[in-house]
């Protein structure tokens, strides 16, 4: 609707002035096309890049459509096809134009489910020698957490430096000494207003990241919008001290750590505006007019996130530090924020005016991805609750990919791409030798099967260079594990096909073999160059050992089953620990209100398991194990931290 149309709809009777509305609509459409061509154009001049870098502060909006570059401009943070806004006015107009297409008489409305596509044929398998691949044992991070990517630490409720153990339970941060014959608590400190927190450890600094308990709730989800980051010094373990508290008005999607650098990916969500809903005194038409007017009257501060480092609230993103993607991307404001554990109040941030739900971070790159929602009844039944559809996302069945190069605390957007299909989670992404590898499930743009697709950066584009389709027809993608030249993919419906895919030539990935067995593996963990452990389900928790010495003929050599039991590591791999020097895996199991540790000894293709009761009640998610440099193992339960005796 145009402004004229809105005004007419607010009147109770009469015929609309059709000619005037059509003319106004044409002018409105022309204005939008001109704006988007300006904001999203590829191949911007150096002057435009300079304008982006220097930017204009949110509180000091420029009156022209382009900012003048400052002489002290830093390197451009958007070097690919995403063009940053040139002014706050331009960015606001792009938000409003896209939002007008989403607002309804009842406020923001998600899109509907797309139609089902037809399936394609399966691909055959080939044979490849085992020595062409590099499948190495995956060990926990230096702070004791079982992570996805070596060298990239992830937050958890427990961390260690090999001598001290730090754990967060609720809002209490506790410091323990593990150097003696028993684990001894040294100090504790309360972290105010922190909910669902997890911690990172950098030297003597603990960085707690969680929900800000006093932030407003999202109108759609009811969840808190804000993120709280509390930095604590444990230089004196008996007297931990809060050094910094920073709050963000956006919710956290991802948190990762490289050395002393901490990186957050935050999503602001759609703003809370003065919407009305139809009722006794407001017709549906009047509500729509009012809500559209609220969008037009929104300000840039409604759309851009803020942060508070203790002095006063500040805008997190400069308008000219926000890139506007094509309209096919969902509407949101995603911030990539980097800060040092020693200076958390000085964040480096850039933004993306789009929805992204998945973040994967390698040693030197960050990849963001959105995701088309599920389609077709069969997939809906298999997958259950797939997740909330992206507001404003184009229902094309295509996932948009954004590649950021990491430079200390900064992130630089260097390429974009897209892949037909749906990503399950961050484990669906991996990078090796500058090649992005992606495992995707079916969407409206694919057949009813799973695929592995490879991408290489060509200029500013993530260009598809190879793919294998036909993995698990009519089946759900359950687990993926990546190696230098290999992908192991698990799908499931009634049996568990485990596929091996040759990625040594990423432009020509090849299906090597498929093993079909009952059940499935949610989480795969490499033990050595020829052995793989699968954690999953078959009438209860299941732990399976696979021999991958012949990738064309993978064999399951042993399996341990626990009827009526669930394994926590299937959904949270941090509840799994591999101790390579002892050839022993530790994983958390739950049956009813009883929580156990399964100590699984791997020897000559066999598994020997001993179960130990460690907890009761609802604290299964709190249970963790990790090894210390001296070989001892620490067990963390809901109420205790102690050494765990191995069988």
C-alpha positions in Angstrom: 0.0 0.0 0.0 1.0 3.6 -0.6 0.4 6.4 1.8 -2.6 7.5 -0.2 -4.0 4.0 -0.1 -3.5 3.8 3.6 -5.3 7.0 4.2 -8.2 6.0 2.0 -8.5 2.6 3.9 -8.8 4.5 7.1 -12.1 6.1 5.9 -15.3 4.2 6.6 -17.1 4.3 3.3 -16.7 5.3 -0.4 -14.9 4.0 -3.5 -11.2 4.3 -3.6 -9.7 6.8 -6.1 -8.2 4.0 -8.3 -6.3 6.2 -10.7 -4.6 8.2 -8.0 -3.7 5.0 -6.1 -2.2 3.4 -9.2 -0.2 6.4 -9.9 1.1 6.7 -6.4 1.9 2.9 -6.4 4.0 3.3 -9.5 5.9 6.2 -8.0 6.3 4.2 -4.8 7.7 1.2 -6.7 10.1 3.3 -8.7 11.4 4.9 -5.5 12.0 1.4 -4.0 13.8 0.1 -7.1 16.0 3.1 -7.1 16.8 2.7 -3.4 17.7 -1.0 -3.7 19.8 -0.5 -6.8 21.8 2.0 -4.8 22.1 -0.1 -1.6 22.7 -3.5 -3.1 24.7 -2.6 -6.2 27.8 -4.7 -6.9 31.2 -3.2 -7.8 30.9 0.0 -5.8 33.6 2.7 -6.2 36.4 3.3 -3.7 34.6 6.4 -2.5 31.5 4.3 -1.5 33.7 1.9 0.3 35.3 4.7 2.1 31.9 6.1 3.0 31.0 2.7 4.5 34.1 2.5 6.6 34.1 5.9 8.0 30.3 6.0 8.4 28.1 8.4 10.3 27.1 7.9 13.9 23.5 6.8 14.5 22.9 9.8 16.7 24.1 12.2 14.0 22.3 11.3 10.9 23.6 12.7 7.6 21.2 14.8 5.6 22.5 13.5 2.2 22.4 10.0 0.8 26.1 9.4 1.0 28.7 9.9 3.8 32.0 11.5 3.2 35.0 9.2 3.9 37.1 10.1 6.8 40.9 10.3 6.4 41.4 7.7 9.2 39.2 5.1 7.6 40.0 1.4 8.5 40.0 -1.4 5.9 36.6 -1.9 4.4 34.6 -4.6 6.3 32.4 -5.5 3.2 34.6 -6.3 0.2 32.1 -8.6 -1.6 28.6 -8.3 -3.1 27.0 -6.9 0.1 27.0 -3.2 -0.2 26.8 -1.2 3.1 24.3 1.6 3.5 25.6 5.0 2.7 23.6 6.8 5.3 21.1 6.2 8.2 18.3 7.6 6.1 19.0 5.1 3.3 19.3 2.2 5.7 16.1 3.1 7.5 14.2 3.3 4.2 15.5 -0.1 3.2 14.2 -1.5 6.5 10.9 0.2 6.2 10.3 -1.0 2.6 11.0 -4.6 3.4 9.0 -4.4 6.6 5.9 -3.1 4.8 5.8 -6.3 2.9 5.6 -8.3 6.1 3.4 -6.4 8.4 -0.2 -7.5 8.8 -3.3 -6.4 10.8 -1.9 -8.6 13.6 1.7 -7.4 13.4 4.6 -9.3 12.1 3.6 -12.5 10.3 5.8 -15.5 9.3 5.7 -16.9 5.8 4.0 -20.1 4.9 5.5 -23.5 4.0 6.6 -23.9 0.4 5.4 -26.7 -1.9 7.1 -30.0 -2.3 9.6 -30.7 -5.1 10.1 -33.9 -7.1 13.0 -36.2 -6.4 16.0 -36.9 -8.5 17.8 -40.2 -9.1 20.4 -41.7 -6.8 24.1 -41.7 -7.6 26.3 -44.8 -7.7 29.4 -45.3 -5.4 33.0 -45.6 -6.3 36.1 -47.0 -4.5 39.0 -45.0 -3.2 42.1 -46.1 -1.3 42.2 -45.2 2.4 45.6 -43.5 2.4 44.3 -40.6 0.3 42.5 -39.2 3.3 43.5 -37.7 6.7 41.1 -38.8 9.4 42.7 -37.8 12.7 41.6 -38.2 16.3 39.6 -35.3 17.6 40.6 -34.1 21.0 39.0 -31.6 23.4 40.1 -28.0 23.5 42.7 -26.7 25.9 39.9 -25.7 28.3 38.4 -29.2 28.3 35.5 -28.8 25.9 34.7 -31.2 23.1 34.5 -28.7 20.2 33.7 -28.9 16.5 36.8 -27.1 15.2 40.4 -27.5 16.5 41.7 -24.2 17.7 38.2 -22.6 18.0 37.0 -22.9 21.6 33.3 -23.0 22.5 31.4 -21.8 25.6 30.4 -24.4 28.2 29.3 -24.5 31.8 32.7 -25.8 32.8 36.3 -24.8 31.9 39.8 -25.7 33.0 43.4 -24.5 32.5 44.7 -27.8 33.7 45.0 -26.7 37.4 41.9 -24.6 38.1 38.4 -25.7 37.3 35.7 -23.0 36.8 32.1 -23.9 36.6 28.9 -21.9 36.2 25.8 -23.1 37.9 22.9 -20.8 37.5 24.3 -17.4 38.4 27.0 -18.7 40.7 30.6 -18.9 39.3 32.8 -21.3 41.3 36.5 -21.8 41.1 38.1 -25.1 42.1 41.7 -26.3 42.6 42.4 -29.6 41.0 46.1 -29.9 41.8 45.8 -31.9 44.9 44.4 -35.4 45.8 40.9 -34.1 45.6 39.1 -31.2 44.0 38.8 -28.3 46.4 36.5 -25.2 46.0 38.5 -22.0 46.4 36.1 -19.2 45.6 32.6 -18.2 44.3 30.9 -15.1 43.0 27.4 -14.2 42.0 26.8 -13.0 38.5 23.7 -10.8 38.6 21.0 -10.8 36.0 22.5 -13.6 34.0 20.3 -16.4 32.7 21.2 -19.6 30.7 24.9 -18.6 30.9 28.0 -20.4 29.7 31.6 -19.4 30.0 34.9 -19.1 28.1 38.3 -19.0 29.7 41.2 -16.9 28.6 44.2 -16.9 31.0 42.9 -15.5 34.3 39.8 -14.1 32.6 36.4 -15.8 32.6 33.9 -14.5 30.1 30.3 -15.5 30.9 27.8 -15.1 28.1 24.1 -15.5 28.6 20.7 -13.9 28.5 20.2 -10.5 30.1 17.5 -11.3 32.6 16.0 -7.8 32.6 15.9 -7.3 28.8 12.5 -7.0 27.1 10.8 -10.0 25.7 10.3 -10.7 22.0 6.7 -10.1 21.0 6.7 -13.3 18.8 8.7 -15.8 20.8 8.3 -14.5 24.4 12.0 -14.9 24.9 14.3 -12.3 26.3 15.9 -10.2 23.6 19.1 -9.2 25.3 22.6 -10.7 25.9 24.7 -10.2 29.0 28.5 -10.6 29.0 30.2 -10.6 32.4 34.0 -10.8 32.6 35.5 -12.1 35.9 39.1 -12.1 37.0 40.2 -15.4 38.7 43.8 -14.2 39.2 43.0 -14.7 42.9 41.0 -18.0 42.8 39.8 -17.5 46.4 38.5 -14.0 45.6 37.1 -13.9 42.0 36.2 -10.3 40.9 33.8 -9.0 38.3 35.7 -6.6 36.1 33.2 -5.8 33.4 29.6 -6.1 32.5 28.4 -5.4 29.0 24.8 -5.9 27.8 23.6 -6.1 24.2 20.0 -5.5 23.0 20.2 -8.6 20.7 20.1 -12.3 21.5 23.2 -14.4 21.0 23.3 -16.9 18.1 26.9 -18.0 18.5 30.0 -17.4 20.8 33.5 -18.5 19.9 37.0 -17.8 21.1 40.4 -17.6 19.3 43.1 -17.0 22.0 42.1 -13.8 23.7 39.6 -12.8 21.0 35.9 -13.5 21.7 33.4 -13.3 18.8 29.6 -13.1 19.2 27.0 -13.4 16.5 23.8 -11.6 17.7 20.4 -11.2 16.2 18.2 -8.2 17.1 14.9 -9.6 15.8 12.1 -7.4 14.4 11.5 -4.2 16.4 8.6 -3.8 18.8 6.4 -1.1 17.3 3.1 0.4 18.3 1.0 -2.2 16.5 -2.7 -2.8 17.1 -4.9 -5.9 16.5 -8.4 -6.1 15.2 -11.1 -6.1 17.8 -14.4 -4.6 18.8 -13.4 -1.1 18.1 -10.7 -1.7 15.3 -11.5 -3.3 12.0 -9.0 -5.5 10.2 -8.5 -2.8 7.6 -8.0 -0.1 10.2 -5.4 -2.3 12.1 -3.5 -2.9 8.9 -3.4 0.9 8.1 -2.3 1.6 11.7 0.4 -1.0 11.6 1.8 0.1 8.3 1.9 3.6 9.6 3.9 2.4 12.6 6.4 0.9 10.2 6.7 4.1 8.2 7.2 6.1 11.4 9.8 3.8 12.9 13.3 5.3 13.4 16.7 3.9 12.8 17.1 3.3 16.6 14.1 0.9 16.4 16.0 -1.3 14.0 19.7 -1.1 15.1 20.9 -2.8 18.3 22.6 -1.1 21.2 25.0 -2.1 23.9 25.8 -0.8 27.4 29.3 -1.1 28.8 28.5 0.6 32.1 28.4 4.3 31.2 25.4 4.7 28.9 23.7 2.8 26.1 25.3 3.2 22.8 24.4 2.2 19.3 26.3 -1.0 18.5 26.4 -0.5 14.7 27.0 2.6 12.7 24.5 2.8 9.9 27.3 2.6 7.4 28.5 -0.6 9.0 25.4 -2.4 8.0 25.1 -4.2 4.7 21.8 -4.8 3.0 21.5 -8.2 1.2 19.0 -9.0 -1.5 15.3 -9.1 -0.7 15.2 -12.9 -0.7 17.0 -12.9 2.7 14.8 -12.7 5.8 14.5 -9.4 7.6 16.5 -8.9 10.8 19.7 -7.2 12.0 22.6 -9.6 12.7 25.7 -8.3 14.3 29.2 -9.9 14.2 30.9 -8.6 17.3 34.6 -9.1 18.3 36.2 -8.1 21.5 39.3 -9.0 23.6 38.8 -10.8 26.9 41.0 -8.1 28.4 38.8 -5.2 27.0 35.2 -6.5 26.6 33.8 -3.0 26.7 35.4 -2.1 23.4 33.5 -4.2 20.8 34.3 -4.2 17.1 31.0 -4.7 15.2 29.6 -4.9 11.7 26.0 -5.8 10.8 23.9 -7.6 8.2 20.3 -6.5 7.6 19.1 -10.1 7.2 18.1 -13.2 9.1 20.8 -15.9 9.8 20.2 -18.8 12.1 23.5 -20.8 11.7 27.1 -19.7 12.5 30.1 -21.8 11.8 33.6 -20.6 12.6 36.8 -22.1 11.4 40.3 -21.0 12.3 40.2 -18.0 10.1 36.7 -17.7 8.6 33.1 -17.2 9.9 30.3 -18.5 7.8 26.7 -17.3 8.4 23.7 -19.1 6.9 20.0 -18.7 6.9 17.7 -21.7 6.3 14.5 -22.4 4.3 11.9 -24.0 6.4 10.8 -27.6 6.1 8.5 -28.6 3.3 6.2 -31.6 2.5 4.3 -33.7 5.0 6.9 -36.6 5.0 9.7 -34.3 6.0 7.5 -32.5 8.6 6.7 -35.9 10.3 10.4 -37.1 10.2 11.9 -33.9 11.5 9.3 -32.9 14.0 9.6 -29.2 15.1 12.2 -27.9 12.6 12.2 -24.4 13.9 10.5 -21.1 13.5 10.4 -19.9 9.9 12.4 -16.8 9.1 10.3 -13.8 9.0 10.4 -12.3 5.5 12.5 -15.1 4.0 11.7 -16.0 0.5 10.3 -19.5 0.3 12.6 -20.6 -2.5 14.1 -23.6 -0.7 17.5 -21.9 -1.0 20.0 -21.3 1.8 22.0 -18.0 1.7 25.7 -18.2 2.7 27.9 -15.3 3.9 31.7 -15.7 4.2 33.6 -13.4 6.6 37.4 -13.5 6.9 38.6 -13.1 10.5 41.3 -10.5 11.3 41.9 -10.3 15.0 38.8 -8.7 16.5 37.5 -7.7 13.0 35.4 -9.7 10.5 35.5 -8.8 6.8 32.8 -10.0 4.5 34.6 -11.4 1.5 32.0 -13.6 -0.4 28.4 -14.7 -0.6 26.7 -17.6 -2.2 23.7 -19.9 -2.0 22.9 -23.5 -1.9 19.7 -25.3 -2.8 18.6 -27.3 0.3 18.3 -26.9 4.0 21.1 -27.0 6.6 20.4 -28.9 9.8 22.8 -27.0 12.1 26.4 -25.7 12.3 27.8 -29.2 11.9 26.5 -29.2 8.4 29.3 -26.7 7.5 33.1 -27.2 7.3 36.1 -25.6 5.7 39.3 -27.2 4.5 42.0 -25.8 2.2 39.9 -22.7 1.4 37.0 -24.9 0.3 33.6 -24.7 2.0 31.8 -28.0 2.3 28.1 -28.1 3.1 25.7 -31.0 3.8 22.1 -30.1 3.0 18.8 -31.8 3.4 15.8 -31.6 1.0 13.9 -28.4 0.3 11.5 -27.2 -2.3 14.4 -26.7 -4.7 15.8 -30.2 -4.4 14.8 -33.8 -4.7 13.8 -35.8 -1.6 17.4 -36.6 -0.7 20.5 -35.2 1.0 23.6 -33.8 -0.7 27.2 -32.7 0.0 28.1 -29.6 -1.9 31.5 -27.9 -2.2 32.2 -24.2 -2.7 35.4 -22.2 -3.5 35.7 -18.4 -3.4 35.9 -17.0 -6.8 36.3 -13.2 -6.5 33.5 -12.2 -4.2 31.4 -15.2 -4.9 31.1 -18.5 -3.1 30.9 -20.6 -6.3 29.6 -24.1 -6.3 32.4 -26.4 -7.7 31.1 -29.9 -6.9 28.3 -31.9 -5.4 27.1 -35.4 -4.6 23.3 -35.9 -4.5 21.0 -38.8 -3.7 22.2 -39.5 -0.2 19.5 -41.0 1.9 16.4 -40.8 -0.3 13.3 -40.0 1.8 15.5 -39.9 4.9 16.5 -37.3 7.4 20.1 -36.0 7.7 21.2 -37.0 11.2 24.9 -36.5 11.6 27.9 -35.2 9.6 31.7 -35.4 10.3 34.3 -33.8 8.1 37.9 -34.6 7.5 40.6 -33.2 5.2 39.5 -35.2 2.2 36.4 -37.0 3.5 32.8 -36.5 4.7 30.9 -39.1 6.7 27.2 -38.5 6.5 24.4 -40.3 8.4 20.8 -40.3 7.3 17.9 -42.1 8.9 14.3 -43.2 8.5 14.1 -46.9 9.3 17.8 -47.9 9.0 21.0 -45.9 9.4 22.8 -45.5 6.1 26.4 -44.2 6.8 27.8 -42.7 3.7 31.5 -41.9 2.9 32.1 -39.2 0.4 35.5 -38.5 -1.2 36.4 -34.8 -1.1 40.1 -35.1 -2.0 39.1 -33.3 -5.3 36.5 -30.9 -4.1 35.4 -30.1 -7.7 34.5 -33.8 -8.1 33.3 -35.2 -4.9 32.4 -38.9 -5.1 30.3 -41.3 -3.1 32.6 -44.1 -1.9 30.3 -46.4 0.0 27.2 -46.8 2.2 26.7 -49.0 5.3 23.0 -49.7 6.2 22.4 -50.8 9.8 19.5 -50.3 12.3 19.3 -47.1 14.2 21.3 -44.0 13.6 24.2 -41.9 14.9 23.5 -38.3 15.8 27.1 -37.5 16.7 30.3 -39.0 15.1 33.7 -38.8 16.7 37.0 -39.8 15.0 39.2 -41.9 17.3 42.1 -42.5 14.9 42.9 -42.8 11.2 40.7 -45.9 10.9 38.2 -45.8 13.7 35.0 -43.8 14.2 32.6 -43.8 17.2 28.9 -43.1 16.6 26.6 -41.9 19.4 22.9 -42.3 18.6 19.7 -44.3 19.0 18.2 -47.7 18.3 15.4 -48.5 20.7 17.4 -46.5 23.2 20.9 -45.0 23.4 23.5 -46.6 21.2 27.3 -46.4 20.9 28.7 -48.0 17.8 32.3 -48.5 16.6 33.0 -48.2 12.9 36.1 -49.4 11.0 36.8 -46.9 8.2 40.1 -48.4 7.0 38.3 -49.3 3.7 36.1 -46.3 3.0 34.2 -48.1 0.3 33.2 -50.8 2.8 32.9 -49.3 6.2 32.1 -51.9 8.9 30.4 -51.6 12.2 32.6 -53.9 14.4 30.9 -53.4 17.8 27.8 -51.8 19.3 26.6 -51.1 22.9 22.9 -50.6 23.4 21.0 -49.2 26.4 17.3 -49.7 26.0 15.0 -47.0 27.3 18.0 -44.7 27.7 19.0 -41.4 26.0 22.5 -40.1 25.4 23.0 -36.4 26.0 25.9 -36.2 23.5 23.5 -36.9 20.7 22.2 -33.4 21.0 25.1 -31.8 22.9 28.5 -33.1 22.0 30.0 -31.3 24.9 28.7 -34.2 27.0 31.2 -36.5 25.3 34.9 -36.8 26.1 37.6 -38.8 24.3 40.7 -39.8 26.2 43.2 -40.9 23.5 45.9 -42.0 25.8 43.5 -44.4 27.5 41.5 -45.4 24.4 38.4 -44.5 26.4 35.3 -42.5 25.7 33.1 -41.0 28.4 29.5 -40.0 27.6 26.5 -39.0 29.6 23.4 -41.2 29.6 20.0 -40.6 31.2 17.3 -43.1 32.0 14.3 -41.6 33.8 15.7 -39.5 36.6 19.0 -41.4 36.8 22.1 -40.0 35.1 25.1 -42.3 34.4 28.5 -42.0 32.9 29.3 -44.6 30.3 33.1 -45.3 30.3 33.6 -47.1 26.9 37.0 -48.8 26.4 37.9 -49.3 22.7 40.3 -52.2 22.0 40.9 -54.1 18.8 37.6 -53.4 17.3 35.6 -54.1 20.4 33.8 -52.0 23.0 33.7 -52.6 26.8 31.4 -50.4 28.8 31.1 -49.7 32.5 28.2 -47.6 33.8 28.5 -45.4 36.9 25.6 -43.6 38.6 26.6 -40.0 39.0 23.4 -37.9 39.4 19.6 -37.9 39.9 16.9 -35.5 38.8 17.0 -32.8 36.2 20.7 -32.1 36.2 21.8 -34.3 33.3 22.6 -31.2 31.2 25.0 -30.1 33.9 27.1 -33.3 33.9 30.5 -33.0 32.2 33.8 -34.9 32.2 37.2 -33.8 31.0 40.8 -35.0 31.3 43.6 -33.1 33.0 47.2 -33.1 31.7 48.3 -35.5 34.4 45.8 -38.1 33.2 43.2 -37.7 35.9 39.6 -37.1 34.9 37.3 -34.5 36.5 33.6 -35.2 36.8 31.1 -32.3 37.2 27.6 -33.0 38.4 24.8 -30.7 39.4 26.1 -30.3 42.9 29.7 -31.5 42.9 33.1 -31.4 41.2 35.4 -34.4 41.9 37.8 -36.8 40.3 36.2 -39.6 38.4 37.9 -43.1 38.8 38.3 -44.9 35.5 37.7 -48.6 35.3 
